[in-house]
Amino acid sequence: MTIPFEKLKARLLANPKVKVEYDALAPEFEIAAELVRARQRAGLSQSELAARMGTSQSTVARLESGQTLPSTKTLLRFAKATGSKFQIRLSAA
């Protein structure tokens, strides 16, 4: 029997220890999601973006999956390749 993802996620996040760990990763998930949005806005495939960045498609995939935290230099290259403006913003909690 297959459990829908959202139902499984809710079940797992009901565990306070899992929730703490999940929440701790939220900033990394947001970076990855923003990279995907930037690429999609630019209308590029991962391969096309990789060519513009001078890297491999697998590197782009790792960045977009959150497996790799990008350096500022990489984020700048990503922004340039997607025609995006690179910004870092810290706001009050």
C-alpha positions as CSV (number, residue, x, y, z in Angstrom):
1,M,0.0,0.0,0.0
2,T,1.4,3.4,-1.0
3,I,1.0,6.3,1.3
4,P,0.7,9.8,-0.3
5,F,3.7,12.0,0.3
6,E,1.9,14.7,2.2
7,K,0.3,12.1,4.5
8,L,3.7,10.5,5.2
9,K,5.3,13.9,5.7
10,A,2.6,14.9,8.2
11,R,3.0,11.6,10.1
12,L,6.8,12.0,10.3
13,L,6.7,15.6,11.3
14,A,4.4,14.7,14.2
15,N,7.5,13.4,15.8
16,P,9.1,16.4,17.6
17,K,12.7,15.2,17.0
18,V,12.0,14.9,13.3
19,K,10.3,18.3,13.2
20,V,13.3,20.0,14.8
21,E,15.7,18.4,12.2
22,Y,13.3,19.2,9.3
23,D,12.9,22.8,10.4
24,A,16.7,23.2,10.8
25,L,17.0,22.3,7.1
26,A,14.4,24.9,5.9
27,P,17.0,27.5,4.8
28,E,18.8,25.0,2.7
29,F,15.5,23.9,1.1
30,E,14.6,27.5,0.4
31,I,17.9,28.1,-1.4
32,A,17.4,25.0,-3.5
33,A,13.8,26.0,-4.3
34,E,14.9,29.5,-5.3
35,L,17.5,28.1,-7.7
36,V,14.9,26.0,-9.4
37,R,12.5,29.0,-9.7
38,A,15.3,31.1,-11.2
39,R,16.1,28.4,-13.8
40,Q,12.5,27.9,-14.7
41,R,11.9,31.7,-15.0
42,A,14.8,31.7,-17.5
43,G,13.2,28.9,-19.4
44,L,16.3,26.8,-19.2
45,S,16.9,23.1,-18.7
46,Q,19.5,22.0,-16.3
47,S,21.8,21.1,-19.2
48,E,21.3,24.5,-20.8
49,L,22.0,26.3,-17.5
50,A,25.1,24.1,-16.9
51,A,26.5,25.1,-20.3
52,R,26.0,28.8,-19.5
53,M,27.6,28.3,-16.1
54,G,30.5,26.3,-17.5
55,T,29.7,23.3,-15.3
56,S,27.9,19.9,-15.6
57,Q,24.2,19.1,-15.5
58,S,24.8,16.9,-12.5
59,T,26.2,19.9,-10.6
60,V,23.1,21.9,-11.3
61,A,21.0,19.0,-10.2
62,R,22.9,18.7,-6.9
63,L,22.5,22.5,-6.3
64,E,18.8,22.3,-7.0
65,S,18.2,19.3,-4.9
66,G,19.9,20.9,-1.8
67,Q,22.6,18.2,-1.7
68,T,25.2,20.8,-2.2
69,L,25.3,24.3,-0.5
70,P,26.5,26.7,-3.2
71,S,29.2,29.2,-2.5
72,T,28.6,32.9,-3.1
73,K,30.7,32.6,-6.3
74,T,28.5,29.8,-7.6
75,L,25.3,31.7,-6.7
76,L,26.7,34.7,-8.7
77,R,27.3,32.5,-11.7
78,F,23.9,30.9,-11.4
79,A,22.3,34.4,-11.2
80,K,24.2,35.6,-14.3
81,A,23.4,32.5,-16.3
82,T,19.6,32.8,-15.5
83,G,19.5,36.6,-15.9
84,S,18.6,37.0,-12.3
85,K,19.7,39.6,-9.7
86,F,21.7,38.1,-6.8
87,Q,20.7,39.4,-3.4
88,I,21.3,38.4,0.1
89,R,18.8,39.7,2.6
90,L,18.7,39.4,6.3
91,S,15.5,40.4,8.0
92,A,14.4,40.7,11.6
93,A,13.2,37.4,13.1
